[in-house]
Amino acid sequence: MLVSSKDMVFSSENVKQLVKRCIPNELIPVDWKCDQSDIRSNLESLLECSRGQLGMFESVTALFQALANFLTVPGCVTMLQFDGIYATLPLIHTSIKGVEYIYKMDVLELISLAVPCPFEGWQAELVRLAVKSRLKCFEADWKSRFNSNCEMIKVDLAKLKTFAVNLHECAKALFKNTELCMPNLPDFSNVESTDGSYEMLKSFDEKYPIAKNKQFYTQMFSWVVTVGKLFKKVLEESFMSADDSKATVRLFKIGKDSYVMAHELLQSMKNKNMDVSEFEEEFLKMTNVATFNFREVAQKVKIGDMKNIEFIRINTRESNITPIPIPAPDGTYCVPATDALYDLISDITMFKKVFQRINRSQFEHIINFFESVEHIFRHNGGDYFISMEDVEWVKAKWEKTYKENLKSSVAVKHIRKVRKGGFTEDDLDKELEYLNLYNCLPETKREVKWAYKLVTKERNSTLKLEDMHSAVFQCQLTILLENLPKVYQFLHSQKVCMKWVPYVACVFCEKPRLETLLNKSSRTEEEGQEFMELTDVSVVAPPEKTNVIEEDKEQEVSFAVPKKKRSRKAKKSEEASSPTPLDSPSTPEPEMPETSKESQSCPKCSRASHFADVANEKLRVSKVECKHLKKELANAELEVEVQKQKGMDKDERIRILEELLKSKDDIIKRQNMDLLAKQDTIMNLEMEVESNYNTIQEYSTTIMNLGKSLAEKDSRIKYLESEKQSKVRIMDQRSDEETEKVRDVLFKLLEIQGTLRSGNPVGKCRELAQRICMKAHNKQIEDATKIEAIKFCEKAKVYIQAVNTQLEMIRGSRLVNSEEIPELPEFPALSRGFLKTYEDIFKSEAPKICQSLLKAPAVKPGELADTDCLICIEEMESEEGTIKCECCKRRYHTECAQEWFKTKRTCPACSSALLDDSEFPTLGQR
């Protein structure tokens, strides 16, 4: 959504409120004065005073767009405590069926956007304040009509457009008669009002007396009254009397899946008196922002109830300065959990610039902080949303940690301006060194190449200052996640692990494939290469134990989270040595034996050989530890024996020594088990290395390529066979009748999909619009054509997505009933005006766009649609179980026809012979 700052009118006080809510205090200059007359001038002065600290925004327009995202939040006026002159930007959302909806709490703001201001200067300011005061009178009555901030309602944009047109006509008529008079002007000297409107008028009366500006005040009062009347009319006709029979539930798109909030679904269904007894108890035990997969919802909710629920797509909006709140079912707000984490990491790295202030030893405070908030960002899963209350708690916890352990008076440097030609990889390296980031995070140096490639890929044009900010942040983010494996696992559970650091392979995503590869005894060259890439992780050797308590702890061999899954060219050019990770700053790299060095000539098994060498080193360390433990055990036994010989009665000391001996015995047993397991691992790896090496020596390059091709084809055949078998099993489990229904739907969808691919509705519509715009030479026709094309393309995309979604449901592994498959939305059709314009310009009829997908023309008033049975006046949901008249093509329920034929043999619609006695001889019998 692109909104121009020129179209938005804000008081300077409201601009300041918006900036303070969206931009961290560290980035707001203390010398910034928000005292300009318009929002653009205030934001320009903010960027100028920031002296590059707000360099993540390319221009004033980019900064305004980031702030405007927050103005789309439902109820943001209350959240930001706006007063006076302001505007919001309510969003219109589309349901699965293509119906346009809006939050009920945004209705008044949406209608207010259509109200123009036909005055200028100080007069415009007073008129806007007066109109705001007048429209607030409708707020209490409207809010009493809905039960939750999550509720949504249909929006009729055509009526809103008519409302705006009527106001423009009234504005023109207002200035035609310049001799207006107002004999009884109000006296504001001793009047008070609850909404402050009279006090506002008194303040303006002092600056601009009514006696001297009688005509303006007359026009103003007339305008306010007119706006109020038309506003009330459109509110009542379009929203208060709108059909609100269906429950509305928001559908959030997260990755490839769609989710709904459990409590919102429960609350919406109860408001419409639907039966929720089967799952109410389960839902009430869940957290307030817990979500369900849409497929799970379809299983829990009855089919009849699903038809009475309108699922509305909500696209979560991303912001690089602050998370965008979403209304929660309990009347509060929540945000996506990953957005809250992103905002927290941004505050650490870019806002407070912590890594520029601290040294390596202070990094443990950051690790301890993230451990203290693990219950919010749970690494083993958790909700996709978290409440604003939890967000504020995390922020307060971080502020306390920062002030107590990390804050210092050390002056930090800011990112410098980028030259006009952009910046290079070397410039990024120098900038990180200039910012003193290599002091605390020396590993950042190896991230320069990958971060630079990422920003270069995202922007095809010249790199700018905002790209430098993005690259610096990306480097710090990657290193931070390396040292916070549980946080990285949380990102994996939220399905954004590859989105945050796209050039790093996620260990948790690849773990199942890694285990499969490790269990195979032989591999093709492609599998061996994939094995090397997947095992390209750092194994951190445990530090030497110094006391008995530390020895009792279980040794952990963990895969360090981010290690690059890079291209072959990058692997050849990458340096052999890298900075030591924070976890083990002094752990030396074990020296590789001679046999391992020889195996380096085999690129296929070098990684496995290196892994075996590391395991050998760990085994050696374990043996040394075991030897020391045995020695300590012998010394302890000797000490006990000496005490017995001396006859010393120290039972307590002996008891402690016996417990110590027992604990050491357990440690030795555990160490022996670990040794056996590690020896087995080493033997398997050595056998695997030898097998791979012999395989490479035996086969030539040609044979390996042929084997690779055969393996790919074989795996493809097996995959297709397994898919076929699974689909056969699924089809066998269905009843014959249900299978036939689903098959019919599937064939119909495939036919529609083929029509869409061959017809290419989006491309053809754009082509027609482009041809009209090139030939029309009329601004009005061009604008109308562009609007028509945009609407058609959007609806066509919704239709195509609905077809693909239904195909995925039917082709899925889960059994799908025909009743569970939602109806397709109506395929869009070009308006008559568009077609007539094309015909007038090109003197020929416009080409048809997917004509077979268009529905039949609407039935004339007074007639029943073909989907209604004329006998029982009930809707026919499908053609199954119906009978059709060959003359008028009407359909009737078979059961209804049987009753009808007991007395008559003619069609109820056209009175033609429907069938004779020989066709239906037993209808009259019981």
N, C-alpha and C positions, 0 to 999 in steps of 0.2 A: 504494500500500500504506500503510494507516494502522495504526500500532502505538502502543499506549498505553504511556507511560513507567511507569505503575503496574504493568504486567505484566512489566517487565524488571527483573531483579535483577543489579546490578553492584557490584563493590567500588569504593571511591573511587579506588584506584590505576588500575584499568582505565578508569574514566571519564576520568581525566586523560590517559591514553594516547590514547583516542579523540578527545578535544578537540584535543590537540596535533597529531594526524595530519590532522584535517579543517579546522581553523580556523587561519588565518595567525597567526604570532606577534605581528604588529602589533595584532591585535584581541583578544588575550588579556591582560587586565589583570594587572599584576605583583602586585597585592595580592589576587588571587583565590586562595582556599584551598579546595581540593577535599577537604573532610574531613567531609561529611555522610554519613548512613547510607544514603541512596537517591539514585538518579540524578536524579530531578526536583528535589530540594532543591539538589543541586550545580549544576544548570543554571540554577536561579533565582538563585542567588548569582552565577553568571557573568554573567547579563544585568544584574544590579543593579550589579556592579562595572564593567561595560563603559561605563556612563554614556552610552548612546546609540550607541556605536561598532558594536554588533551590531543596529542598528535595522532591518537588512534582514530580521530575523526578527520577525514580528508578536507571537509569544508563546513561552513555554517549549515548548509543543507543536510549534510550527513549527521551533524549533531542534532539538528531539529528532528530528523526522521527517527533517531534513537529515542529522543524524548517523546515524540508523538506515539511511539509504541505503547507507552504507559497510559496515554490518553484513551486507548482502546479498552482498558480494564473496566468491566461493568462496575458502576458505583465509585469510580475514581474521584469524583467530586468530593464525596465524604472522606475518602482516604487521604486526599491531598488538602482537605480543608479549604477548598476554593471559596472565594467570596468576591462579589463585584462582577467584573467582566471576565468571562472565560468561555471556552468551548471544548467539547470532547469529541471523540471520533468513534461512535458505536460501530461495531462490526456486524455485518449480516452473514449468517451461516446457512449452509444448505444441508437439508436432511438427505437420507439415503434415497428417498423418492424424488429428490430434486426440488423440494418445497423450501422457500426462503423463510428463515426464522431469525429472531432477535431476542436477547435477554429481556425479560419483562422490566427489569430495573433500568434498562436503557431506552425504553420507549419514549419518554418525555424528552430526553436529550436528542433522540433521532428526529423527532418532530421539530425541535427547536432549531436544528441545523437548516431547515428549509425557510426560516423566518429571515427576510432581508432587513437591511436598515437603510431607508431612503434619505438619511440625513448625513451631514458631515461635520467634522470638527467637534466642538464642545457639545453641540446639539446631538450628534451621534452617540457620544458617551452617555448623556442623560437618557436618551431614548433606549439604549441597550440595557441600562440599569433598570429603567421602568418596566421594560418588557420582561426581564428576568424576574422582577418582583411579582409581576402579574401571573406569570406561568407557574410560579411556585405554589400558587393556590390549588393547583390540580394534584400536587404531589401526594398529600395525605390520602386522598380518595383513591388514587391509583395504586399506591402501595398496599392498601387494605385488600386488594383483589388478588394477591398472590401469596403463596405460603412459604416459598423458599427463594433465595437468591439465584438458585440454579434453574428456575422455571423459565421457559422460553415460549414465544408466541409467534404465530404467522405474521408476516409483514406484507402489506400490499403497497408496493412501490408506486403503482399507478395512481392510487389515491393521494399519496404524499406529493407526487409530481403535480397533481391537480391543485392541491393545497398551496404549493409554492407559486403556481401560475396565478391563482386567485389573489394571493397577496401582492404580487407584482402589479396586477391590474388595479388593486386598491391603492397602491402607492402612487401610480400614475394619476388616478382620479383625485388623490389627496391634494396635489399641487396645482390642479387646474383652476380651482376657485381661490384666488389670492385675497379675496375680501371677507374671509371667514372672520367671525367675531365670537367672543365668548363673554356674554354680559355678566355671568356670575362666576368669576374666577375664585378658586378656593383661597381661604386665609389659613396659612400654615403657622401662625404665630404661637398658638397654644394647642396644637394637635400632636398626638403621639399615636404610633401604630406598632403592632406586634412585629411586622416584617420590616420595619424601618423605611418604608417607602416615603412617608411624609417627611421624615427627618432628612432623607436624601433630597427631596424637593426643596426643603427649607434651605439646605446648604447651597443649592444652585440658585435659589431665589436671591440669596445675598450677593452672589457674583454676577448673576444675569437676571435682574429684576423682571418680574412678570409684566409690570406696567409698560416696560420698554420693549418687551418681546412677546406681546400678546398673541400675535399671529402664530409664532412658533409653538407656544404652549398649547394653543387651540389645536394645531395640527398634531402635536404629540399625543394629547389626550385622545383625539379621534383615532389615531393610529394604534394606540395601546388597546383601546376598546375593540377595534376591528380584529387585531391579532388574537385577542382573548376569545372572541366569538368563533372565529374560524378554527382556532386551536382546539377548542372544546368539541366542535363538530367533527373534526377528523379523528380525535381521540375516541369519541363515542362510536362513530360509524366503523372505523377500521380496527379498533382494538377491544373496546368494552363489549361490543356486540359480536365479536369474532367467534367462530366455532372453536371452542376450546375443549372438545370432548376427548381428545387423545392425550395420553401422558407423554411428556417430553423427557427424553433421556439423552445426555450428551455422549458422543462417541469419540474417544481420543485416539488419534493415530500415533502409535509408538513403534518405530521400526517398521516391520512388515505386518504387524498385528494391530487390532483395534480393541480398545478396552472401555469399560464403563465403570463408574464408581458404584460400589455395592449399595451404600446407604442412599444415594440419589435414586437408584432404580427402585429400591424398596419404598422410599418416601413418595415417589411419583405414582407408583402403582396403588399405594394405599389412598392417595388423594383422589384417585379415580375409582375407588371401591373395588379394586381387583383382588383376587384371592392370592395371598402371599404366605399362607400358613405353612407351605412345604419347605420354604427356605428362610423364613423370617428369623427364626432362632439362630441359624447359621450366620446370617448377615449381621445381626446385632452383636455378635461376639467379635466381629472384625473391627479394625480401626476405622476412624471416621473417613479417611481418604483411601481405603483399600479398594482395589480394582479387580474386575473379572474380565477374562477374555470373552470376546463377543460370542465365540463358539460355545463357551460354557454357559453364557446367558441363554442361548437358544436351547440348551439342554434343560435348564432349570425352569424357565418360564413356559407356560402352556402356549400352544400354537395360537389359540383364540386370543390370548392376551397379547401375544407378540404383534398381532395385526392392529391392536389398539395402542401401540407404543410407537411414537415417532422418534427414531434415532437420528440425532443431528450431529454432523461431523464438526468437530472442533479442532482446528489446526493450532497447536501450541506455537506461540511466537517466541523467537529467540532474540536475546538482547545481549550486547557485549558490555553493558554497564550495570544492569540490575535485572534480576529475574522478574518476569511479568506475572503478577498474581492471577489466580483463577478462583472464582467463587467455589466454596466448599459446601457440602450438603448441610452443615450445621450453622450456616449463616456467616462463617468467617471466610478466610482466604487460605489458599495453599499455592505452592509452586512446584514444578517438576524437581525431583530430588537432584538430578544432575545439574540443573540450572543453579540451584543453591550451592552445590559444590564448586561449580565453575566460578561463581561470584566470590566464594571464599578464597579459592586459589588465586584469582585475579587480585584480590585485596592483599594477599601475602606477597605476590611477586611484583605486581605493577603499581599498586596504589601505595602500599607502605614500603615497598622496595626492601624487604627484609633481607634477601640474599646479598644485597649490596652493603648491608650494615654489619652482618654477623660474620664470625669465623667458623671454621669447621666444627669445633667443639660445641658450639651452641645449637647445632642442627638437631640435637637430641630433644630439645624443647618442642620443636615442630612435630617430631615423631610422637612424643608423649601427648601432644594436643590431639592429634588425629586418633590416637588410641582412646582418648577420653570421649570422643564423639562417635565411636564405632556403633553404638546402639542407634544412632540416627542414620548413618550411612553403612548399613549392614552388608558385610562382604558376602554373606550367604543368601542374599536376596533382599526382600523388603518391598515396600510400596513404591510405586513410581512417583508419588507425590508426597510432600511433607507439609505440615501446617506452618503458617507464618509464625506461630508461637515457637515451634521448634527452630525455625530459621533465626528468630531473634535470640533464642537461648544460645545457639551455636556462635552467633556473632559476639554476644556478650562474653562467652567463654574464650573466644579468640582474643578479644580486646584485653581481657585480663592477662592472658598468657603473654601477649605482646608487651604490655606495659611492665609486667613484673620481670620478664626474662630477656626480651629482645630489643626493646626500645633503647635508643642511644642518641646522643647529641651529635654523632658523626654526620657530617654533611654528605649527602648523596648527590650523584650526578644524574642529569636527565638525558634522555636520548636526543642526540643532536639532529639538526635538519639534514635532509638528504639532498644531494645535488640534483640538478635538473635532469640529468641523464639516468637517474635511478641509482641503485647501489649494487655492488657485486658481493659474491660470497666472502671475499677478503674484507670488504667493508663491514660486513656483519661480524666477522671474527674480531676486527679491530674495535667495533662498537661494544662487544661483550667485554673485551679487555678494558676498554675505557670506563665501562660501568662497574668495574671491579667485581664481576661475577665469577671470574676464574679463581678468586681467593677462596670462596666458600664452596663453589661447585666446579672443580677443575674438569669434571667429566663433560661439562657443557661444550667443551671444544670439539668433541667428536659429534655433537649434534648440529654443528653449523651447516655442514653440507646438506643434511636432510631437511632442516628447517628452511634453508634457502630454496631447495628444490620444491618444497611444498608451496611457499608463497609465490614462486615463479609459475607454478602450475595453475594456481588459483587466479592469478592475474596475468593476462596475456600482454597487457600494455606495460608501460614503464613503471617500475616499482617506485612507490611513494613513501612518505613518512609513516602512514598508517600500516604499510606492509613491514616496515622496520619494527614497529611496535609489535606486530603480530609475530614476526620471526623471533624476537627476543623473548616474548612470552612463551612461544612454542618450545624453545630450548629449555627454559626453566621448568615448564610443565612436564616434559619428558623425563628429566632427571629427578624431579620430585616424585613422579609415579614409580620410577625405578626403586626408590627407597621406601615406598609405601605400597607393598604388594597387596594388602587388604583393600586399600582404596582402589587399586587397579581391578581387583576382583569384583568390587562393588560396581565399577563401570561396566564390567563384563555382564553382570547380572541385569544391568539396566539397558544392555544392548547398544552401548555407545563406545565400547572399548576401541573399535577400529575407527571411529569418527574423531575421537580426540587426538589420537596419535596414529594417523593412517599409514605411516611408513614403518610401523613397528608391528610385528606379528604377535597377536595375543596368545599367550601360553595356554590360557584356559579354553580358548576356542580350538586350539590345535591339539589339546591333550588326548582326546579320544583317538585321533588319527595317529598320534605318536605311539600310543600303546599298541595299536594294531600293527604298526610297522615294526615295533620291537619284538612282537611275538612271531613274526614271519621268519622262517629259516633262510629263505632265499628271496632276492628281489631283482627286478629288472633295473637297468641303469637309471630310468626315470624315478623309480621308487627309492633307489639309493640316494639320488640327488635330493629328493624330497626329505629323506631321513636326515641327511646332513643339515638341511635348512631348519628342520624342526628341532634338532638337537643342538642348534647354535645358541646355547644358553650358558650362562656362567654358573659353575658349581662352586659354592662358597665353602671352603674347608673350615671345620669348626676350630676355634682357638684352643690352645693347650689348657687343660684343666689344672687348677692350682690348689684346690682343696677338696675335701670329701663331699661337701654339699653340692659343689658344681659338678662333681663326677656323677652324682646321683641323677642329674638331669639328663633327659633323653637327647642324644645328638640329633640335630636336624640338618638334612641335606636338601636345600630348597632351590628351586629354579628361580633365578633373578628374573623379575617380570619383563622389563622391556629389553630385548636384544634384537637387533635389526634383522628382518627377513628381507635381505637386499638382493638386487640383481647380480648376475654372474660377473658383469663388468665391474660393478662396485666392489664385489668381493676380491677381485684381483688387485684393485687399486687401493684397498683399505690397508692401513698400517697394521703390522703384526702385534704391536703393543698398544694398550689403551690405559688411561688413568685408573688408578685403584679405586674401587667402589667405596662408598662411605661405610658400608657394613664391615669391611675388613681392610682398613687402611694399610696394615703392615704385613698382610699375608703374602708370602712370596709365591711366585709361579713355580710349580714343581718342574724340575729339569726333565726333559723328555729323553728316555733311553734310546740306545742306538737303533734297536729294531723299529721303534716308532718313527725315528727320523728317516729310516729307509722307506717306510710305508707312506711317507709324504709324497712319493712319486705317484702314488695311486690317489687321485682326487676323490675317488668314490668312497674310500674307507679311511681317509685321514682323520675325519672327525670322530669316527668310532674308535680309532686307535688312540686319539688324544683323550677321549672319554675314559678308555681303559687305563691309560697312564694316570689320570687323576684319581681314579678309583684305587689303583695300586698304591698311590701315595697315601690315600686315606687309610687303606688297610695297614700300611706300615706304621702310621701314627697310632692306629688302634692297638696294634701289637705292642708298641712301646708303652702305651697307657696300661695295657693289661699286665705287662711285666712289672711296672711300678706298683700296681695294685697288689700283685702277689707278694712283692717285697714288703710292702707295708703290712700285709696280713701276717707274714712270718714274724715281723718285728712285734706286732701286737700280741701274737701267741707267746713269743718269748717273754714279753713283759709280764703277761699273766702268770707264766710259770715261775718267774723270779719272785713275784709277789707272794705266790703260794709257798715257795721255799723259805722265804723270810718269815712266814707265819703272820703276816700283817692282816688284821681283820678290817679290811676295807671293802665291805660288800657292795657299797654304792659304786665304787670305782670299777669293780669287777663287772657289775651289771652293765655299766656304760660300755665297757670294753666288749662284752658279749654282744650287745646290741650293734656296736660298731662292726664286729666280725660278721654278724648276720647280714648287715646292710652291704658289706663288701662282698660277701658271697653272692648276694643277689646281683650286684654290679658285675661280678665276674661272669656269672651265668649269662647275663644280658649281653656282655661284651663278646662271649663265645658265640652266641646266636648271631650277633651282628657280623662276626668274622666269617661264619659259615655262609651267611647270605651274601656277603661281599665277595667271598671266594667264588661262589657259584656265578655271581654276576660277571666277574672277571673272566672266568672260563668261557661263559657264553659269548662275551664280547670278543675274546681272542679267537674262538672258533669262527665267529662271524667275520672278523677281519681276514682270517686265513681263507675262508670260503670265497669272500668277495674278491680277494686278490687273485686267487686261482682262476676264478671265473673271467676276470678281465684279461688274464694272460691267454686263456684258451680261445676266446671268441674274438673275431675281428670286428672292425667298426661296422661293416656292412651287415653282418649277422646280428649285431646288437640293435641296429636300427630296425631290421626286419622283426626282431623279437619284440621291440617296443611297439611297433605297429600292430602286431598280432595280439599283444597283451591289451592294447587299447580296444581293439575290436572285440576281443573276448569279454572284457569287462563290460563293454557296451551291450553286448548280446545278453550277458547274464543280468545286467540291470533291466533291460527290456523284458526279459523272461520273468524276472521277479515282479516287475510292475504288472505284467500281464496276469501272473498267478494271483497277486494280491487283489487286482480288480475282479478276477474271476471269483475268488473267495467272497469278496464283498457282494458281488452280484448274486452269488448262490445263496447268501444269507438273507437277501431280501425276498419278500413274497413276489410271486409272479406278477400280481396286479401292480404292486408298488414299483417293481422293476420296470414295468412297461411305462408307468407314468414318468419316472425319472429319466428313462431312455428317451421318451418323447421330448422332455424338456431339454435334455442334452443335445439331441439332434437339432432342435429349434435354435438353441444357443449357438451351436456350431454353424448353422446356416446364417444366423445373424452376424456372427463373427466374420464369416467369409464375405458377406455383403459389405461389412464395414471396411475390410481390408481392400476389397476391389473398388468400393465406392469412394474411400478416402474422404469422408465428409468434411473434416477440418481443412484439409488441403484444398478441396474444391471450393469451399466457401471463401477461403482467403483469396483464391484465384479470381473468383467472381467479383469480390469486393475491390480487389486491386484493379481489375479491368474497368469497373465503374468509376473509381477515383481518377484513373488516368484519362478517361474520356469525358467525365462530367463537366469539369471546369467550373464547378459551383461549390463554394465552401459549405453551404448548408447540406447539399446532397452528400458531399464527402464525409462530413461529420456523422450524418445519420447512417450512412453505409458502414462506417467503421464501428459504430455502436452496435448495429445489427449483426455484423460479422463477429464481434467479440462475444455477444450474448449467445449466438448460435454455436460458436466453437466451445464455449464453456459448458453449455448444456450437452453438446455432443461428447465432450470428454467425460462428463458425468455418466452418460449413457454407456460409453465404451468401458469405463471402469466397472460399472454395474454388471455388464456382460462378463467381463473377465473374472470378477469376484464370484459370480454364480458358477462359472466353469470350474474355478478352484474348489468351491464347496463340493461339487458333484464328483470331481476327480480325486478328492482327498481320500485318506484312508478311513475316515469315519463314515458310518452309514448315514446317509442323508435322505430324509423323506421329502416328497414333493411339496408338502405343506411348509417345510422349513425354508424353502427357497423363496426369498422375497420377490415381489413383482418388479419388473423392469420399469424404470421411469419412461415417460413419454418421449419419443424421439423428436427432436426439434424440427420445426419447419420454418422456412423463410417466409417473412411477412408478405402480404400482397403488395404493399408499397415498394418493398425491395424488388420483387419480381416485375412490377409494373415499370419501375425506374430502369431496370435492365432492358425490358422490352422497348421502352421509349428511346433509349440511347442506341441500342444495337439493332433495332427493328426485327428482332427475332425473340422467340421464347427462351427464357433462361433454362440452362441444362438442369435436369432433375438430380437431386442429391439423395441417394438411397431411398428411392420412391417406395420400395416394398416395405420399409420400416415405418412409414407414416401410418397413423391410425385412420380409420374410416371417418368421414365427416360427421360432425355432431348431429344428433337427431333433432328434428324440428320441434319447437315448443308444442307441448300437448301430446307428443308421442312418447312411447316408452323405448328405451334403448334396447338393442338386440340382446343385451345381457340379462334382460328381465323376462321371466315367463309370464305370458298374458293370462294364464289360467289362475295361478296362485299369486301373481304380482310379487314374486320373490326373485332375488338375483341368482343367476346361474354362474357358478364359479368356474366351470369348465365345460367343454363340449361332451364330456363323458356323462352317460346316463341321460342323454337328451335325444329328442327326435326332431327332424327338420322338415319343414314344408318345402317341396321342390318348386312351388310356384312363387311364394313371396320370400322364401329363404329364412323364415322365422323358425326359432328353435323353442322347444317346450320340454319341461321335465317329463321323462318317460312315465313316471307314476301319475303325474297330473294328466297326461294324455290318455292313460288307461281309464281314469275316471271320466274324462270328457267323452271318450268313445262309447261309453255305456249308453249315451243318449244321442250323440251326433257323430257323423263320420266326416265332417268338414273342418277346415282350418279355422280356428277362432279369429284369425286376423283377416284373411282374404276370402273365406267361405268356399274355397276351392276344395275339391275332393282330396283328402289327405291320404287315405288308403281304403281299400275295399274290404268286404267281409272275408274274402279268401286270404288276405294278407294278415289279418288279426282276428281269427275266428273265435278265440276264447276270451276276449276282453270282457264280455258281459257276464261271464260266469264267475262265481265266487268259489 
